[in-house]
Amino acid sequence: MENIIFLEEISFTIAFIAYTLAALSFIVLFAFKKEIIGKFATIITTVGFGIHTLAIVFRVIESGRLPFSNQFEFATSFTWGIVLCYLVLHYIYKYTGVGAFVMPLAFLVMGYASVLPKDIRPLMPALQSNWLYVHVGTAVISYGAFAVAAGLSAMYLLGTKKDGFRSSYLPDLEACDYMSYRVIAFGYVMLTLVIVTGAIWAKSAWSRYWAWDPKETWSLITWLIYSVYLHLRFHRGWKGKAAAWFCVIGFICVIFTFIGVNTLLPGIHSYR
Amino acid sequence: MKKLWSLITSLKLAIFLLVIIAVYSIIGTVLPQGLASEFYLENYSTFGRVITVLQFDDIYHSWIYVSLLTLFVINLAGCTFKILPGQVRRFDKDYYPSVRKDSENLYNDEVEIKSLVDKLKRKRYKVFRDGNGYMMSKNRIGYLGSSITHLGIVIILVGSFFGGLFAFSGFFNLLPGDVRAFNDHGFAVRLDDFYMEFRDNKSIEQYYSEVTVVKPSGDERQETMWVNKPMKVNGIDFYQTSYGWASRLVIKNKDGEILDMKYLRNNESHFFQSEHLTILLYGYYPDMVVTSAGEPLSMSEKEDNPHYAVVLYHFNDHVGSYITEPGQTIEYGDYLIEFEESRLYTGITFRRDFGYVFVVIGSFIMLLGLLVSFYLYPKFIVIKEQEIYTITRQNSWGFNYQIKRMIEDSIKREDK
């Protein structure tokens, strides 16, 4: 048992280092435009992701459940979701430079995880349900997608220069804009699932499917903001800068729902 | 009138409502909700008036919030009815949207049109020959995505509103042996036992209420409830919600004759009439330690070191504070006061709310609508002489990219 805890910690640390290096190399790639750095950054991200997955597997072995029940566990899963969404996007569209905007986010959330208490606590009675896995699992993916979308939007907002390097390593601005839209659409479907499964679970644990708990309310607020984004985009042709800013605001809401609500607005949902 | 209707069914209003509902919701998470109006007047000075007048103190049930949601439902339904005929018309197999002026022509000399068309046919595109060219379409169902989503949301909001209006709910405590009757619903709930399961570190693994549902016919049904495992009787759901300790107070005279006996919960007091003595059970500590500040504290709910904290008052004068073990007596004049035998009682919430069914059905429809919108969006490809265009509204860049890649792949393969 001790061994597994040790293995978990060491793989978590290695993954954190890998993400840090990846974030740095992506930024270096952005500045120096050397092809080899891009390859290195991608490889180290992929390897880091593998080791991070291992860390999570070790934790699952230790605790006998998925790591979804306190702030540390969610933060590490959230990072995992971000990197997963990024890698999927990367291997489909092959635009290496996107990492320069997504990996720093992964680094930040992983850094947040690393300062949180990592002890494994048994599940409190309210969390002992299979809905935990569906509800939090979809949240991990949804938040990961929103993070990637925010990275793409940040890239849109910063990236205006056009040269040879850009076109092969970074999606052109139009692609950037569309990708962030599609990733948001995916995250939005997932967020809807998070809220729906949460309602079903709340009904069976707390008697009410909706009780205006701060976490519930903030997930609704996030959902409303992305709803506005989708409508403006589809019907009013909001693209480019306006849409990108909206996407960044949406992600700030996601982060607030994740961290802010737990620390500033305690309710029945504040698992620390 | 016409103008008003077009405003009510406008996207502008929809966006405005979404934003304003979000802002209102934020206020509700920042301001404490449901407290007495004095609290707001004292703590927020002038803004306190605003809070109470605009009902920010119970924002989610205020008439303003309910009106906003009602207007939102009307707006959503109105918008949907307005766009629905157009969406249905696009189902016609002869309908093709026109190519946008800034569309990219994907044609190049190496494209084998015939094999591309075959490939797209295999991908379930409906193909029409149009003179020398082709018109292809797929997923016309996607036009309905937004309407399906909106229908789901309307069902959720209307269902939960009326469900909440007619909901029947409450909370009760039972000691083992106690019965709570639901006469209007033709049954009663008796608590047979309540217990907790502990882990090695004395933390609570789970709470269990063993109950018997008794019907007037004499039918009995036994069930065990725990957190996340509610019980359903005649459409009413029962939930294990809380628990507490009730401790037996016994007052005797010096001869050992019992004069008074009562179960008290923590922080509950008993007035012993003949001596004008108030006995307050400050708390029962099943696993007591004394903190550095001298306060008693229970390390867990496991009865490992049980103690009572008792305070006596004569009229309003403090007589004394005591920490006693079970059965240990406090002498007061000619009387002996003791606490012994603490029992757990359970706290059960019950609720019947038909709105839930609508919420589940509505959610399912909404999710289906979103999937149709985002992943089964309508796709069109127009091939003319030396021209290939893709047309879609939902994901024009992605779809264009996909078809472009398909064309490039087919060329590369032929090169090999």
Interface residues (C-beta under 8 A of the other chain):
Chain A: Y93 P122 M124 P125 A126 Q128 S129 E174 A175 D177 Y178 M179 Y181 R182 A185 F186 Y188 V189 T192 L193 V196 A199 I200 K203 S204 A205 W206 S207 R208 Y209 W210 W212 P214 T217 W218 L220 I221 L224 I225 S227 V228 H231 L232 F234 H235 R236 V261 L265
Chain B: L11 A14 I15 L18 V19 I21 A22 S25 I26 G28 T29 V30 Q33 Y60 S160 S169 R199 S203 I204 E205 Q206 Y207 W226 V227 N228 K229 P230 D237 Y239 T241 T349 F350 R351 D353 Y356 V359 V360 S363 M366 L367 L370 L371 F374 R393 Q394 N395 S396 W397 G398 Y401
